[in-house]
C-alpha cells in the first residue's frame, strides 16, 4: 500500500462514535463533562477506549481523557484532580456506574497534550509513547471542547508524527525486540523457561510497537484488542493468524520456546522492514 494511503488506514477502518453499553455509562459521561466544563484550566473532555469504538460491555470502564490547557501549572492541575476526586466520590452518576458491572468505573487521565518519549530499559518492554498519542487524539470522540486546543493537538500528531522520529523509533523498537529474542536460547539452555517466556512476551509487544510504527499507524494497546488492531486496523489477517500460535505449546519446558523466538524474529523482519 502506498505511504499516502497507509497514513490514513487507522481512521478509515475504525468506527468512532460514543457508544455506551448501559444508561449508567452514558449518564456518567455526561457527569464528567458537567464537572470539567465548569473548571478553568480544562480544554476538552475526550471519550477513549472501548466506548469510543463500540466495543464496550456492562463491565467496561468509562475511559476519559481531560485535556488541560498548556498554561495550567502544577497547582492548577492539582485543583483539577482534587475537584474530580470529590465529584467521583459524591456524584450519584458515578456511584451508579460502579454498580452496573463488576469492574465498571471511570478511568480518567488528565493531560496537557505534551507527549514525551520516556527512557526505557532493556527488560522493561515497550514504552507508551505511541499508545498515549493514539488513545488521546486518534481513537477518540470529543464530548466537550472549550476552544480549539484539541483540534490543534490532532493537527500536530495526525495522521502520524514526523519521519525522522519514526525512523529512529522503528529502529529502536526492533533492536529491543531482537535483544529479548537473542536471550531466549540462553535461558532455555539453563532451563529458565519462564524467564525465556517472559522475554518472548516482551519481544512480542515490542514487535507490535515496531509493526505499528512501520505502518505509520497508532496502536490502541499491546496486550489486548490484538485481533482488532492487526486484522482490522492494519488489514493484516494473514499475520494475525500466526500470532496466537506463538503462545501455543505442546511442551513448555522444551526447545519450543526457541522455535517460537525464531518465528517471531522472522515476522519482525518480514513485517517491519528492519
Secondary structure, DSSP 8 states (H G I E B T S, - for coil): --HHHHTTHHHHHS------SSHHHHHHHHHHHHHHTTSTTEEEEEEEGGGGTT---TT--EEEEEEE-TT--HHHHHHHHHHHHHHHHH-HHHHHHHHHSSS--EEEEEE-S--------TTS---SHHHHHIIIIIS-EEEEESSSHHHHHHHHHSS---HHHHHHHHHHHHHHHHHHHHHHHHHHHTT-HHHHHHHHHHHHHHHHHHHHHHTT---S-SSS-HHIIIIIIS--HHHHHHHGGGG--S-SSSTHHHHHHHHHHHHHHHHH--
